[in-house]
Structures are given as structure tokens and as C-alpha cells.
Amino acid sequence: MIADIDAKLLLGTDQEERLAPLLTEVRRDPATLTRHVARAARVVGRGPGPYGHRVEDVARARLLLAACETLGPQAAADVVAEQYGSGDADERRAVLIALPALDAGPEGIGDAAVPVVLDALRTNDTRLVAAAMGPYAAEHLPDDAWRHGVLKCLFTGVPLAAVAHLEARRDAELDRMVRALADERRAAGRDVPDDATRLLAR
């Protein structure tokens, strides 16, 4: 069910070579997913990757995709929920990063992973919030939840650059909410986030 891997989920040659045996084993036995996700950073590496995401995030996301390759949408969504629920913050971030690839094509998971995104947006972990507001959220979050996700970014200091397709989904109600936030902060003598000012100026 997985479409071609997006370039952002590719690694350098040496890292791909270290990841390959783990992918092979997870494809052969998806039950090994959790174990390999837990050791992915030690085996594949850590730090900035070549295309934006961190190496360990990409490795974990790719392992999740490998486990779901032959599954239908509902079974894949169940694996996503289980992996997210059992993971630490780093492992949960990788699940969120994998969602656009899991949603690609006619056999994608659709809105089945929305509860995972909503859970991430309830946290104050800025890296989880940023990952949650990616392309999957832009495609599947209901309007009200998506707007509150944008506000969560402003509240927690996550750059609005992390919000996928912001201008495409932006509407008058979002502008009203951001303007109310800005007015409230000014009235309280607090700084208005630069991203809020720039958004309202556009």
C-alpha cells in the first residue's frame, strides 16, 4: 500500500546500508517493528539528515512503512496507533513523519490516523506539534482542529513554516482567531509572535 518513498525520507548511502537489514527483517516479520524502532538510532545513526528530517526519525519512519507495505488501510492504521501508543516522544514523532507516505495512493489510510495527530497536538512537545501539522494534517484534520493546531504552533513557538499548506487552508476564521490572540497578548502587555504578525499582514 506504500507509494514511492518521498525524497525527505531518504538517507545518505552509508545510512541506507545500515538501515537495509532492519527493513528486510521488518518486512519478513512485522512483529519485530517495535524492537528495531527502539534500536534504529544506535544502528543507523543520529543527527540531521540530508533532506530535512533527522536521521533517526527517518529510520524509524521507514521501518514503520516497511511493516505496513503489504497491509490494507485498516490494518496499517492499527499498526500506526499501536506504534504511536507504545513509543516515546522520539518514536511518536517518527510515526507522524510517516503519515503522508502511509496516506498516499488509493489504498492509503485516509483519516484513520487523525486521533494520533490530535493526541500529538495536545502535548507541549514542540517537535511533536511541528510533526503533527504536516501534510497529513493539512489533508485530514477537520477545520476546527486544524485551526487550533495552527494556534498551538503560535502558543508553543513552533514556526508556522512547519504547517503544511497553510495558505491553502487559511480562512477568515483562522485570521479572526489569530487576530484575537494578538489583541489578547497586546492587552496583557505581552509580545505578539512574529509569525502571527506576518500571517495577518499577508
C-alpha positions in Angstrom: 0.0 0.0 0.0 3.0 2.3 0.3 3.8 4.7 -2.6 7.3 5.6 -3.7 9.3 6.9 -0.7 9.4 10.7 -0.7 12.8 12.2 -1.0 12.6 13.6 2.5 12.6 10.0 3.8 15.9 9.1 2.1 19.2 8.9 3.9 22.9 9.0 2.9 24.4 6.0 1.3 26.1 4.7 4.4 23.0 5.2 6.5 20.8 3.5 3.9 23.2 0.5 4.0 22.9 0.2 7.8 19.1 0.6 7.6 18.6 -2.0 4.9 19.0 -5.2 7.0 16.4 -3.8 9.5 14.0 -3.1 6.7 14.4 -6.6 5.4 13.7 -8.2 8.8 10.7 -6.0 9.4 9.2 -6.9 6.0 9.8 -10.5 6.7 8.4 -10.3 10.3 6.4 -7.2 11.1 6.3 -8.3 14.7 9.9 -7.1 15.0 9.0 -3.5 14.3 9.0 -2.2 17.9 12.3 -3.8 18.6 14.0 -2.4 15.5 12.5 1.1 16.1 14.0 1.1 19.5 17.5 0.3 18.2 17.3 2.3 15.0 19.2 5.3 16.2 22.1 3.1 17.5 22.3 1.2 14.3 21.6 3.8 11.6 22.8 7.0 13.3 21.6 10.3 14.8 21.6 13.9 13.8 20.5 16.0 10.8 19.7 14.0 7.7 20.4 15.1 4.2 16.8 16.2 3.4 15.5 18.0 6.4 14.4 15.3 8.9 16.8 13.8 11.5 18.4 10.5 10.6 16.8 8.6 13.5 13.4 10.0 12.6 13.7 8.8 9.0 15.0 5.4 10.0 12.1 4.8 12.4 9.5 6.2 9.8 10.9 3.9 7.1 10.7 0.9 9.4 7.0 1.7 10.1 6.4 2.0 6.3 8.1 -1.4 5.8 5.9 -3.1 8.4 2.8 -1.7 6.6 3.8 -2.4 3.0 1.5 -5.4 2.5 -1.3 -4.3 4.8 -4.6 -2.8 3.9 -5.7 0.6 5.2 -7.3 -0.5 8.4 -4.6 -2.9 9.4 -2.0 -0.3 8.7 -3.9 2.3 10.8 -3.9 -0.3 13.6 -0.1 -0.6 13.4 0.2 3.2 13.4 -1.9 3.5 16.5 -0.1 0.7 18.3 3.4 2.1 17.4 2.4 5.6 18.4 0.8 4.5 21.7 3.8 2.4 22.8 6.5 4.8 21.7 8.4 7.5 23.4 8.3 11.1 22.1 11.0 10.5 19.5 9.3 7.3 18.3 6.0 9.1 18.2 7.5 11.9 16.1 8.7 9.3 13.5 5.1 7.9 13.3 3.8 11.4 12.5 6.5 11.9 9.9 5.5 8.6 8.2 1.8 9.5 7.9 1.9 11.3 4.5 3.5 8.2 2.9 1.0 5.9 4.6 -1.8 8.1 3.2 -0.5 8.1 -0.4 -2.4 6.3 -3.2 -5.9 4.8 -3.3 -5.0 2.3 -0.5 -3.9 5.0 1.9 -5.0 5.1 5.5 -7.3 8.1 5.0 -8.5 9.8 8.1 -7.9 6.7 10.4 -4.8 8.3 11.9 -6.4 11.6 12.8 -6.6 10.5 16.5 -2.8 10.2 16.6 -2.4 13.7 15.2 -4.9 15.1 17.7 -3.1 13.4 20.6 0.2 15.0 19.4 -1.4 18.4 19.3 -2.5 18.0 23.0 1.2 17.8 24.1 3.6 20.7 24.7 6.4 18.9 22.9 7.2 21.3 20.1 8.8 18.7 17.9 5.6 16.6 18.1 3.4 19.6 17.4 5.5 20.5 14.4 5.5 17.0 13.0 1.7 16.7 13.6 1.0 19.8 11.5 2.5 18.3 8.3 0.8 17.3 5.1 -1.4 14.6 6.7 -3.0 17.1 9.0 -3.5 19.5 6.1 -5.3 16.8 4.2 -7.4 15.2 7.0 -7.8 17.4 10.1 -11.3 18.9 10.4 -11.3 22.7 10.0 -11.7 23.5 13.7 -9.0 21.1 14.8 -6.6 22.3 12.1 -7.1 26.0 13.1 -6.4 25.1 16.8 -3.3 23.3 15.6 -2.1 26.5 14.0 -2.8 28.4 17.2 -1.0 25.7 19.2 2.1 26.4 17.0 1.8 30.1 17.8 1.4 29.4 21.5 4.3 27.0 21.8 6.7 28.8 19.4 6.6 26.3 16.6 7.4 28.2 13.4 4.4 28.4 11.0 6.7 27.2 8.3 6.1 23.7 9.9 2.3 24.0 9.0 1.9 22.3 5.6 -0.3 24.1 3.1 -1.0 26.9 5.5 -2.1 29.4 2.8 -4.3 26.8 1.1 -6.3 26.1 4.2 -6.2 29.5 5.8 -9.6 31.1 6.1 -11.3 34.1 7.6 -12.0 32.2 10.8 -8.3 31.4 11.3 -7.4 35.1 10.8 -10.1 36.0 13.3 -8.6 33.6 15.9 -5.0 34.8 15.3 -6.1 38.4 15.5 -7.9 37.7 18.8 -4.7 36.1 20.1 -2.6 39.1 19.1 -5.1 41.5 20.7 -5.2 39.5 23.9 -1.4 39.4 24.2 -1.1 43.1 23.5 -3.7 43.9 26.1 -1.7 41.8 28.6 1.5 43.6 27.7 3.0 40.5 26.2 4.8 40.2 22.9 2.9 39.0 19.8 4.5 36.1 18.0 6.3 37.4 14.8 4.6 34.6 12.8 1.2 35.9 13.9 2.1 39.4 12.8 3.4 38.2 9.5 0.3 36.0 8.8 -2.1 38.8 9.5 -0.1 41.2 7.3 -0.3 38.9 4.3 
